[in-house]
Amino acid sequence: MIVLETSISCVKVLSPKVFGDDRGYFMETFRDDWFRENVADVNFVQDNQSSSGKYTLRGLHYQLVQTQGKLVRVISGEVFDVAVDVREGSPTFGHWVGEYLSAENRKQLWVPPGFAHGFMVTSDEAEFVYKCTDYYHPDSEVSIAWNDPLLAIDWPIPDSTNPVVSEKDELGCSLAAAPSFPYEKA
Ligand SMILES: Cc1cn([C@H]2C[C@H](O)[C@@H](COP(=O)(O)OP(=O)(O)O[C@H]3O[C@H](C)C(=O)[C@H](O)[C@H]3O)O2)c(=O)[nH]c1=O
């Protein structure tokens, strides 16, 4: 597994070693000891999976209680995946990282606690799977508007197309109005 840096130091892209042969391929998608040593010393307690059609946009979400770190990847199709720094006092507060994750590139993105997360599907459909470092806590979930002008996230969607979003995400708030986390240097 190779770790690639992003414009926000604690957000990492992981690229797995793929063993191909005449049957197909094999790759290790997660190793606890390697991850603790090379990315973050965390426990994962919940795995999630979602399936979405083209231009579906899920996010930008985070939890104030049981703040979740997420290790995300795509097993079918392609998404544009985004992590936004929502840590009050962080030198990169309000900055975002965007990465194409796909079944083809097999890349993973590590989204640490303290970040809002979302993705938009760029293929006809996408199966999205991810590990979380804490349990779902819907009562403390915050939804930041995907099109917050202060974030100015460059979603790869034609101007004439609206993304498919949930009612909850339609009502997402601006980052300026969202509750944040105290910044603790990693
Ligand atoms: C997240 C979650 C949801 N649910 C239930 C609650 C709803 O009945 C249904 C759909 O939930 P929601 O619309 O919040 O799903 P997404 O919009 O995909 O939410 C996710 O979107 C972005 C990409 C994230 O990073 C988060 O993991 C998560 O917020 O699944 C659960 O039972 N457990 C869970 O952990």
The ligand as an SDF file (V2000), in Angstrom:
LIG
                    3D

 35 37  0  0  0  0  0  0  0  0999 V2000
  -24.8210    7.0010    7.7760 C   0  0  0  0  0  0  0  0  0  0  0  0
  -25.8130    5.9980    8.2800 C   0  0  0  0  0  0  0  0  0  0  0  0
  -27.1340    6.0000    7.8660 C   0  0  0  0  0  0  0  0  0  0  0  0
  -28.0000    5.0680    8.3540 N   0  0  0  0  0  0  0  0  0  0  0  0
  -29.3790    5.0890    7.8640 C   0  0  0  0  0  0  0  0  0  0  0  0
  -30.1220    6.3770    8.1390 C   0  0  0  0  0  0  0  0  0  0  0  0
  -31.0400    6.5330    6.9470 C   0  0  0  0  0  0  0  0  0  0  0  0
  -32.2540    5.8460    7.1910 O   0  0  0  0  0  0  0  0  0  0  0  0
  -30.3140    5.8300    5.8100 C   0  0  0  0  0  0  0  0  0  0  0  0
  -29.6190    6.7870    4.8670 C   0  0  0  0  0  0  0  0  0  0  0  0
  -28.8510    7.6610    5.6670 O   0  0  0  0  0  0  0  0  0  0  0  0
  -28.1810    8.9480    4.9870 P   0  0  0  0  0  0  0  0  0  0  0  0
  -29.1690    9.5840    4.0480 O   0  0  0  0  0  0  0  0  0  0  0  0
  -27.6160    9.8020    6.1070 O   0  0  0  0  0  0  0  0  0  0  0  0
  -27.0140    8.3000    4.1430 O   0  0  0  0  0  0  0  0  0  0  0  0
  -25.8520    9.0910    3.3930 P   0  0  0  0  0  0  0  0  0  0  0  0
  -26.3770   10.3590    2.8060 O   0  0  0  0  0  0  0  0  0  0  0  0
  -25.1550    8.1270    2.5360 O   0  0  0  0  0  0  0  0  0  0  0  0
  -24.9080    9.4920    4.6160 O   0  0  0  0  0  0  0  0  0  0  0  0
  -23.5070    9.3140    4.5560 C   0  0  0  0  0  0  0  0  0  0  0  0
  -23.0440   10.2730    3.6530 O   0  0  0  0  0  0  0  0  0  0  0  0
  -21.6890   10.6480    3.7030 C   0  0  0  0  0  0  0  0  0  0  0  0
  -21.0190   10.1830    2.4500 C   0  0  0  0  0  0  0  0  0  0  0  0
  -20.9150   10.2410    4.8920 C   0  0  0  0  0  0  0  0  0  0  0  0
  -19.7100   10.4140    4.9280 O   0  0  0  0  0  0  0  0  0  0  0  0
  -21.5780    9.6290    6.0560 C   0  0  0  0  0  0  0  0  0  0  0  0
  -21.0070    8.3520    6.2880 O   0  0  0  0  0  0  0  0  0  0  0  0
  -23.0250    9.4780    5.9690 C   0  0  0  0  0  0  0  0  0  0  0  0
  -23.5910   10.6640    6.5120 O   0  0  0  0  0  0  0  0  0  0  0  0
  -29.3340    4.9730    6.4410 O   0  0  0  0  0  0  0  0  0  0  0  0
  -27.6210    4.1140    9.2910 C   0  0  0  0  0  0  0  0  0  0  0  0
  -28.4360    3.2800    9.7260 O   0  0  0  0  0  0  0  0  0  0  0  0
  -26.3190    4.1090    9.7270 N   0  0  0  0  0  0  0  0  0  0  0  0
  -25.4030    5.0100    9.2630 C   0  0  0  0  0  0  0  0  0  0  0  0
  -24.2250    4.9410    9.6780 O   0  0  0  0  0  0  0  0  0  0  0  0
  1  2  1  0
  2  3  2  0
  2 34  1  0
  3  4  1  0
  4  5  1  0
  4 31  1  0
  5  6  1  0
  5 30  1  0
  6  7  1  0
  7  8  1  0
  7  9  1  0
  9 10  1  0
  9 30  1  0
 10 11  1  0
 11 12  1  0
 12 13  2  0
 12 14  1  0
 12 15  1  0
 15 16  1  0
 16 17  2  0
 16 18  1  0
 16 19  1  0
 19 20  1  0
 20 21  1  0
 20 28  1  0
 21 22  1  0
 22 23  1  0
 22 24  1  0
 24 25  2  0
 24 26  1  0
 26 27  1  0
 26 28  1  0
 28 29  1  0
 31 32  2  0
 31 33  1  0
 33 34  1  0
 34 35  2  0
M  END
$$$$
